[in-house]
């Protein structure tokens, strides 16, 4: 946990060093940008796909970015997200007639604007992932840790706000279980204020 906090402090401090100057006002620009995104988490484990009779789960995320691609080379962010799926075709025990998979995540990471083209920004994203996973078919209720890597495209909307599309891969592993793969591929769209 100390390493994570150190990483967040390091990212925020590096952000402060990388702020650009507004040429008209000669003041540092500092953006705290809330965002919302939704989309689909694609389950990578074939056994889970068969158990829940689906390859995907609805995904919703809320977060805050510190910085803007026009002025920042590194944009730290923190995000909370959740996704779940349910199957009602499961009668295995007397007290349970359905099975459910829930994944709640907290991401701490950074976005790196790479290319700008006509008010569009192409970004790389890297994050540490802390997840709470509940899976009823195997009585799993545990914590997973992992990494997220992704790419995104942002387009200017009005003022400093933007819309974006994101594709990312989440590698997450439960320490006590090596038999379950809870990795996901996330495809989402969102709005940054």
Buried (B, 14 or more C-beta within 10 A) or exposed (E): EEEEEEBBEEBEEBBEEEBEEEEEEEEEBEBEBEBBBBBBBBBBBEEBBEBBEBBBBEBBBBBBBBBBBBBBBBBBBBBEBBBBBBBEEBEEEEEEEEBBBBBBBBBBBBBBBEEEEEEBBBBEBBBBBBBBBBBBBEEBEBEBBBBBBBBBBBEBBEEBEBBBBBBBBBBBBBEEBEEBBBBBBBBBBBBBB
